[in-house]
């Protein structure tokens, strides 16, 4: 359903509901508030949508239909083509439904584990299978789950990044994870790594690698203990993380503990940046 085109009452209600859910969260939005925004009676809302959950189901439906269509298209291809058809198509679908995805990400409980929730889980499981490929090992299956997360979560956390820029950044993760060969729809391969754990996309050296690209091991001097990074969560957040933390907190659907876990920082770090507002 394209909410930008029709202007019938039902579509206007859906559009207003999506805007309010994005502004203040699902839990804080009432049917009466939706009615007031449209200058309608609550009874008019109830005529089309008996509960708020009915609104959510209709808002999420276009996303689910597009994902199911993508699964059908990818499933008819050879395994390697299926993987990259799914990866690229998944990212494009997530970007196309950015607003609905953000609403769903922050308020997944509003689906109440009903038919729509189970349908979403079936879509995710099928996507994981296509990315992992036939006769997949456990490690392949884990990488597939990681890939679907890479192709979904950034859409929610980087809302100010243009689609075409974010699309390229999101493809970089699966590209590195699978070191895909060139040709067809598969992305370019990741640069060869000289250690078991290569440097990350942000230039930070992962565990098992030394600055400069040399691995700690045979023929390499050990890194002095004093120069090693201390363990623990980061004490600071990026500008994007701060904005995300404040949006999640303002929505009222996430605790500080949940926000900290999502962003990979301590609760104290989250509190510090919330107090700076």
ZIKA-V252770 format. One record per backbone hydrogen bond with DSSP energy under -1.0 kcal/mol. NH is the residue of the N-H (numbers start at 0). CO is the residue of the C=O. Records with the same first field share a line. If there is no record, write none. Layout:
NH=CO + CO
This chain:
4=1
11=7
12=8
13=9
14=10
15=11
16=12
17=13
18=14
19=15
20=16
21=17
22=18
23=19
24=20
28=25
33=29
34=30
35=31
36=32
37=33
39=34
44=40
45=41
46=42
48=44
55=51
56=52
57=53
58=54
59=55
60=56
63=59
64=60
65=61
66=62
67=63
68=64
69=65
70=66
71=67
72=68
73=69
74=70
76=73
81=77
82=78
83=79
84=80
85=81
86=82
87=83
88=84
89=85
90=86
91=87
92=88
93=89
94=90
95=91
96=92
97=94
100=96
101=97
102=98
103=99
104=100
105=101
106=102
109=106
110=107
111=108
113=110
117=113
118=114
119=115
120=116
121=117
122=118
123=119
124=120
125=121
126=122
127=123
128=124
129=125
130=126
131=127
132=128
140=136
141=137
142=138
143=139
144=140
145=141
146=142
147=143
148=144
149=145
150=146
151=148
152=148
154=151
155=152
156=152
157=153
160=157
165=161
166=162
167=163
168=164
169=165
170=166
174=170
175=171
176=172
177=173
178=174
185=182
199=203
202=199
208=205
209=213
212=209
219=216
226=223
227=224
241=237
242=238
243=239
244=240
245=241
246=242
247=243
248=244
249=245
250=246
258=254
259=255
260=256
261=257
262=258
263=259
264=259
269=265
270=266
271=267
272=268
273=269
274=270
276=273
